[in-house]
Amino acid sequence: MPTDTEFQAFWDEEVTNKRTACLKLREAVCERWPVKADRMAFFAWSKARADKRFKEREITNVSARELTEMLATMNFNNDILRGKLVDILERSVVPWLPVGNDRTGAIYRIVPGAFGLLPDQQDPKTNRELVPMNVLGVNTNVQPKIPSRSRKLNFSEESTKSNESDDSDYAGFVFHQIGNLEYWADDPDNLRSYDDVAKENWLPTQFHVVMRFGRNGAANGVYVIYDFYPEDEYLQERRKVDDDDWGYLPSDLTDRQIAFAKIANKITDLRFGRTFDFTEALDYPVELVRAVKTPENTIIRATVA
């Protein structure tokens, strides 16, 4: 009979790392354990795991202030701390975080979540250990072929040159996903209190908010990245944007497209009543890649080719 350790290793590989869909997960289970009794033991272990985590989530409540403090101070290189953060971000009830308003007056908030963005290649060839996809990397010197856009000089279509180097800040960085960026769709004058914030007057921007962190694991800026793999509601699957209708902010009347921008130096800067700019903005699609561990237990970007 397989052990709990074997079940956990399988779970980490297929669910945490690969985010295998339900039907394919069942196929993977059958392939891994051809004997029915072993499969039933895995399903029983999986149910017990889910029940335990559900009870833990019900018992433990986290406030917006506590979540902000955690994001501001944690070591993102630490596997255990990242696991705790993902557990909080993926709860069915989790506090939203205020962002502030941009120069046009649009008001934003973060709805927490750890798995919004997808890399352009989910299974790159690498000799290093892949980190689960709550952590990804962005290459700002690579412009994917799709969606089409005027190509920047000397930009390739994929990261064929290794970014797995000691210079982890060169033309990009690694980040942890923390949630969806939403904007207030009602009259700004109607947003006067936290009770108002709880109303269903928020709409998605299709941007996701991420925490950049350095080689030492410390937070190093809050950024937004456009989701080029939105879910197709009709097909119920995620497909890459293949047209030019992307990256528009809800209140920007300049028709400026943004794929990537910085919104704060620190997560603790975010609050209602704060006016901010989208700085370091890039107007062309950027490449998102998986992240890998180094022998020194740090996290860097992987290559895709």
N, C-alpha and C positions, 0 to 999 in steps of 0.2 A: 504494500500500500504506500503511495507517495506520502511524503512528509509535509508538514506545514511550511517548512523552509522551501521545498520545491514548488509548492503552490504559490508562495509569495514571489519567488524568482520569476515564475511564469507570468504572474500578474504584473510585476514591474516591467517586464519586457513587452508584453502584448498590449497592456492597457495604459500604463503610465508613460512608457516611452513611445510606442507606436500609435496609441489612441485607436486601436483596432475597433472597427464597427461591430455591432452585436452579431450579425450573421457570420461575418468572417471570424469573429472571436470563437463562436461555437465550432466552426470548422477547425480552427487552430487547436481547440481543446481536444477534439476527436483525433486529430493527428498526433498530438502530444501524448494522449492517454487512450489507446485503442480499446482497452478493457473497460467495459461499462461501469464496473464497480469503482474504478479509479476516477472516472469522469463524475460519477455521482458524489464521490468524496470531495472532489474539487468544487462542485456546485454547492455542496453543503458548507464547505469552508468559506466560499464566496458570500453566501447568505449570512453566515455568522459574522463575517467581517463587516458587511453592510449594516447589519443590525447594531453592532457595537459602535460604528462610526456615527450612525444616526442618533443613538442615545447620547454620545459625547457632544454632538452638535447641539442637541436640545438643551443639555445641561450648561454648556459654556456659551455665554453671550459676550461678544466683543463690541465695544463702542467705536465710533468713528475716531475718537481721539486715540484709543489704544491701537487701532489699526494703523493710523498715521505714524504713531511713535514706533511701531514695529517696522514699518517700511523705511523710516528714517535712520534707524540704528542697527538693523540686522546685518549680518555677514551673509551675502548672497552666495558665497562659495560653500556654505555649510548645508549639506544635504538635509539634515534634520530640521533646521530652521526653515528651509524652503518648503519642506513637506508640511510643516505647520502652517506656513503662509498659504499654500495652495488649499489646505483644508478649510481655512477661514474664507478665502476668496470664493470658493465654490459652494459655500453653504446656500441653502434655499432662501434664508433670511440673513442678510448681511448689510451693514450700514453703508449708504452711499457717502461719497466724499465731495465736498464743495470744491470748485476750481476757481470761480470768479467770472468776470466779464471781459470780453475783448474790447478793442477800441471802438467797435461799432455799437457796443451795448449788449451784444448777445451774451446770455448767461449760461454757464456750463457746470456740469457735475460729472462725477465718475460713478458708474455702477460696477462694483467689483466683479472680477472674473479673471481666471488664470489662463484660459486657452482660446482667446479670440482670434489671434493671427496664426496663419500657416506659413511655413517656409516654402520656397519655390521647389525644392526637392526634399522630400521627407526622409529618404534613406540614402544619404550620401556615402560614398566609399571613404572610409577612414579607419585607421588602425587604433583610434582612440575611442574611449567610451562616450557614447552620445548621452547628453543630458535630456531629460524629459522636455516636451515642447512648451512648458510654461516659461522656459528660458530659450531665447533665440538670439541670433546675431543679425545685424544689418550692415550691408556693404554699400556705402554711399558712392563708391566709385564704379559701381556696376549698374547698368541699366538694362533690365530684361527686355526682350524683343516684344513681348505682349504685356500690357497694351501699347500700341504704337505711340510714339512721341518723337519729336525732333531729337535726334541722338546727340549727346554731348561729345565733344571731341575726345578721342582716345579712351572712350568708355567701352568695355566689352559687354557681351550679353550675358555672361555668367562668370563666376569667379574661378577661372581656370588657374590663376596664379594664387598660390597659397596665402590665406590670411591667418593660418595657424603659425603665427610667429610670436616672438617676444614683444613686438610692437603692437599690442592689442588695441590701441587707440587709432591705428592708422586707417583712415578712410572708413570708419565705422566703429561699432562697439557691440558688446553683448548687453542684453536687457532681460528683465523679468516682467511679464505681462501682469497688469493689475486691474484692468477693467475697460469697459466701453465708455466713450465720451458721448454724453447726451446734452442737448440744449433745451432751454425753456422756450416752449412754443407759444406761450400766452403773452399778454402785455406785461412788460417788465415791472410795471407799477403794481401788478397783482401778486408779486413775489415779495412779501413783507416779513414772513416768519417761517420757521421750520415746519409749521403745520401746512403752510402753502406749498412747501417743497415736496411734501408727501403726496400731493395731488398728482393725477395722471396727466400732467401737461408737459411731459418731457418727450422728446423725439430723438432717435439715434442719428448720429452724424456719420456713421460708418468709419469713424476713427477709433483707434484703441490707444489707451494710455499705457506707457511702459516706464519702468524704472531702469535707467542706465546704471551700470555698476562697473567699477574698475577691476584691475587685476587683484587688488587686495580684498575684493568683495564688498567694498563700501559704496553706498548710493552716490551717484554723480550726475544728477539731473533728471527731470521729468519730461518726457517727450510724448508726442502723438504720432502714430503711423497709420496711414490709410489701409483699410482691409481690401486687398485686391482679390480676395477669395470669398465673397459674400455667399450666403446660402440662397439657392434658387428655391423659392417657396413652392413653385409648381412641381419641380423635379425632386425637391427635398434632398438636395445635395449641394455641395459648395463648388462653384465654378469660377474660374479666373475671369476678371473683367477684361473684355477684348475690344472695348470701344473707348472713346475719348470722354465719356461722361463719368468722371471720377474726381475726387479731391476738392470739391467745392464746399466751402464753409457756408453754413445756413444764412448768415447775415452779410456776407461779403458781396458787395455790389460791383466789384472790379473784375469779376469772372476769373479771379486768380485761382489756379490749381495748386494744391499742396499734397505731397505724398508723405511728408515727414517734417516735423518742426519741434522746437523746444518750447515748453510752456512755463517752466519754473526751474530754478536752480536746485530747490529743495522741496520735498513733498510737504514740509511744514509751512511753506509759503502759500499754499492753496487755501483759499477762504472766500466766502461771499463778500462782496464789497471791494474786492481787489481787482484792479484793471491790469491786464497783461497783454503782451504781444506774442504772436507766433514767430519766434526768432529761429535763426539757422534753417529757415524753410527751404525745402528743395521742391522744385516744380516738375520733376521727372520721377517715374517709378523707380523704386530702389529694390535691391535684392535682399530677401530675408533667407537666412540659412540656419541650419541646426547649430547647436553649441556642443562643445566637447570638453572633457576634463583633461587636464595636463597631469604629468607625474607629480607636480608640486601641489596638486589638489586645487588648482585655480581653473577658471572657465574661460574659454576663448571660442572664436568663431571657427566653424568647419568650412572646408571648401566643398563645392558641389560637383566638381569635375576634376 
